[in-house]
Amino acid sequence: MKLYGVSLDFDDVKSCGLLPDLCADWDHGSEELTENEKLLSYWDDNIKKLLEKTNKVVVGNIENKSIAYSGDEEAIDIIKNLFKEIELSSIYYEEIRQCDNCIKHDYLKI
């Protein structure tokens, strides 16, 4: 099953290219991207808003990559509206089943 949503790679400095305002004060010479409080807050706040609106999502982390995906059209629209700056991408459900403590909606039980 194909899911659609967004991801943010906290191991890749290119993530700041998507959200340059959140990286303006971040010292990329001496800090890891996971230490960028503005970027972390952006992700966490939008995930909180997403989960308040729907539970038909797969949310979590795969290594330092944070993900929010869904197969539900309404949930995909919510993701798209909350994460306007990040382009939607797709992933196969089977690829993220290995994510620890990641599943909010188990599409295999549909």
C-alpha positions as a Markdown table, in Angstrom:
| # | Residue | x | y | z |
|---|---|---|---|---|
| 1 | Met | 0.0 | 0.0 | 0.0 |
| 2 | Lys | 1.3 | 3.4 | -0.9 |
| 3 | Leu | 1.1 | 6.2 | 1.7 |
| 4 | Tyr | 1.5 | 10.0 | 1.1 |
| 5 | Gly | 3.0 | 12.5 | 3.5 |
| 6 | Val | 6.1 | 14.3 | 4.5 |
| 7 | Ser | 9.5 | 13.5 | 6.1 |
| 8 | Leu | 12.2 | 15.7 | 7.6 |
| 9 | Asp | 15.7 | 14.3 | 7.7 |
| 10 | Phe | 17.5 | 15.5 | 10.8 |
| 11 | Asp | 20.8 | 14.0 | 9.5 |
| 12 | Asp | 20.8 | 16.1 | 6.3 |
| 13 | Val | 21.6 | 19.8 | 6.4 |
| 14 | Lys | 19.7 | 20.1 | 3.1 |
| 15 | Ser | 16.5 | 20.0 | 5.3 |
| 16 | Cys | 17.3 | 23.6 | 6.2 |
| 17 | Gly | 16.8 | 24.5 | 2.5 |
| 18 | Leu | 13.1 | 23.6 | 3.0 |
| 19 | Leu | 12.7 | 25.7 | 6.0 |
| 20 | Pro | 15.4 | 28.4 | 5.9 |
| 21 | Asp | 13.8 | 30.8 | 8.4 |
| 22 | Leu | 14.0 | 28.0 | 11.0 |
| 23 | Cys | 17.7 | 27.6 | 10.4 |
| 24 | Ala | 18.7 | 31.3 | 10.3 |
| 25 | Asp | 20.1 | 31.3 | 13.9 |
| 26 | Trp | 21.4 | 27.7 | 13.8 |
| 27 | Asp | 25.2 | 27.3 | 13.9 |
| 28 | His | 25.7 | 24.5 | 11.3 |
| 29 | Gly | 29.4 | 24.6 | 12.0 |
| 30 | Ser | 29.2 | 23.4 | 15.6 |
| 31 | Glu | 25.7 | 21.9 | 16.1 |
| 32 | Glu | 23.9 | 18.9 | 14.8 |
| 33 | Leu | 20.6 | 19.6 | 13.1 |
| 34 | Thr | 18.9 | 17.6 | 15.9 |
| 35 | Glu | 19.9 | 20.5 | 18.2 |
| 36 | Asn | 18.0 | 23.1 | 16.1 |
| 37 | Glu | 15.2 | 24.0 | 18.5 |
| 38 | Lys | 13.2 | 26.0 | 16.0 |
| 39 | Leu | 13.2 | 23.1 | 13.5 |
| 40 | Leu | 12.3 | 20.6 | 16.2 |
| 41 | Ser | 9.5 | 22.8 | 17.5 |
| 42 | Tyr | 8.1 | 23.2 | 14.0 |
| 43 | Trp | 8.0 | 19.5 | 13.5 |
| 44 | Asp | 6.6 | 18.6 | 17.0 |
| 45 | Asp | 4.0 | 21.4 | 17.0 |
| 46 | Asn | 2.7 | 20.3 | 13.6 |
| 47 | Ile | 2.6 | 16.6 | 14.5 |
| 48 | Lys | 0.6 | 17.6 | 17.7 |
| 49 | Lys | -1.9 | 19.5 | 15.5 |
| 50 | Leu | -2.1 | 16.6 | 13.1 |
| 51 | Leu | -2.8 | 14.0 | 15.8 |
| 52 | Glu | -5.5 | 16.3 | 17.2 |
| 53 | Lys | -7.3 | 16.3 | 13.9 |
| 54 | Thr | -6.8 | 12.6 | 12.8 |
| 55 | Asn | -5.4 | 9.3 | 14.0 |
| 56 | Lys | -5.3 | 7.8 | 10.5 |
| 57 | Val | -1.6 | 8.5 | 10.1 |
| 58 | Val | 1.8 | 6.8 | 10.6 |
| 59 | Val | 4.0 | 9.1 | 12.6 |
| 60 | Gly | 7.4 | 8.5 | 14.1 |
| 61 | Asn | 11.1 | 8.2 | 13.4 |
| 62 | Ile | 13.3 | 6.1 | 11.2 |
| 63 | Glu | 16.8 | 6.8 | 12.5 |
| 64 | Asn | 17.0 | 10.6 | 12.4 |
| 65 | Lys | 14.3 | 11.0 | 9.7 |
| 66 | Ser | 10.9 | 12.0 | 11.1 |
| 67 | Ile | 7.9 | 10.9 | 9.1 |
| 68 | Ala | 4.1 | 11.6 | 8.9 |
| 69 | Tyr | 2.3 | 9.6 | 6.2 |
| 70 | Ser | -1.2 | 8.4 | 5.6 |
| 71 | Gly | -3.4 | 6.5 | 3.1 |
| 72 | Asp | -6.5 | 8.4 | 4.0 |
| 73 | Glu | -7.3 | 11.4 | 1.7 |
| 74 | Glu | -8.6 | 13.6 | 4.5 |
| 75 | Ala | -5.5 | 12.9 | 6.6 |
| 76 | Ile | -3.2 | 13.6 | 3.6 |
| 77 | Asp | -4.9 | 17.0 | 3.1 |
| 78 | Ile | -4.3 | 17.8 | 6.8 |
| 79 | Ile | -0.6 | 16.9 | 6.4 |
| 80 | Lys | -0.4 | 19.0 | 3.2 |
| 81 | Asn | -1.9 | 22.0 | 5.0 |
| 82 | Leu | 0.1 | 21.7 | 8.2 |
| 83 | Phe | 3.5 | 21.1 | 6.4 |
| 84 | Lys | 3.0 | 23.6 | 3.5 |
| 85 | Glu | 6.7 | 24.1 | 3.1 |
| 86 | Ile | 7.5 | 20.4 | 2.6 |
| 87 | Glu | 6.6 | 18.7 | -0.6 |
| 88 | Leu | 4.5 | 15.6 | -0.3 |
| 89 | Ser | 6.2 | 12.3 | -1.1 |
| 90 | Ser | 5.1 | 8.7 | -1.1 |
| 91 | Ile | 6.4 | 5.6 | 0.7 |
| 92 | Tyr | 5.2 | 2.0 | 0.8 |
| 93 | Tyr | 3.6 | 1.0 | 4.1 |
| 94 | Glu | 5.8 | -2.1 | 4.1 |
| 95 | Glu | 8.9 | 0.2 | 4.2 |
| 96 | Ile | 7.9 | 1.8 | 7.5 |
| 97 | Arg | 6.6 | -1.2 | 9.3 |
| 98 | Gln | 10.0 | -1.6 | 10.8 |
| 99 | Cys | 9.8 | 1.8 | 12.6 |
| 100 | Asp | 9.8 | 1.3 | 16.4 |
| 101 | Asn | 6.8 | 2.9 | 18.1 |
| 102 | Cys | 5.7 | 4.4 | 14.9 |
| 103 | Ile | 2.3 | 3.1 | 13.9 |
| 104 | Lys | -0.7 | 5.2 | 14.7 |
| 105 | His | -3.0 | 3.6 | 12.2 |
| 106 | Asp | -2.5 | 0.0 | 11.2 |
| 107 | Tyr | -3.5 | -0.2 | 7.5 |
| 108 | Leu | -3.1 | -4.0 | 7.5 |
| 109 | Lys | -6.2 | -4.3 | 9.7 |
| 110 | Ile | -8.4 | -2.5 | 7.3 |
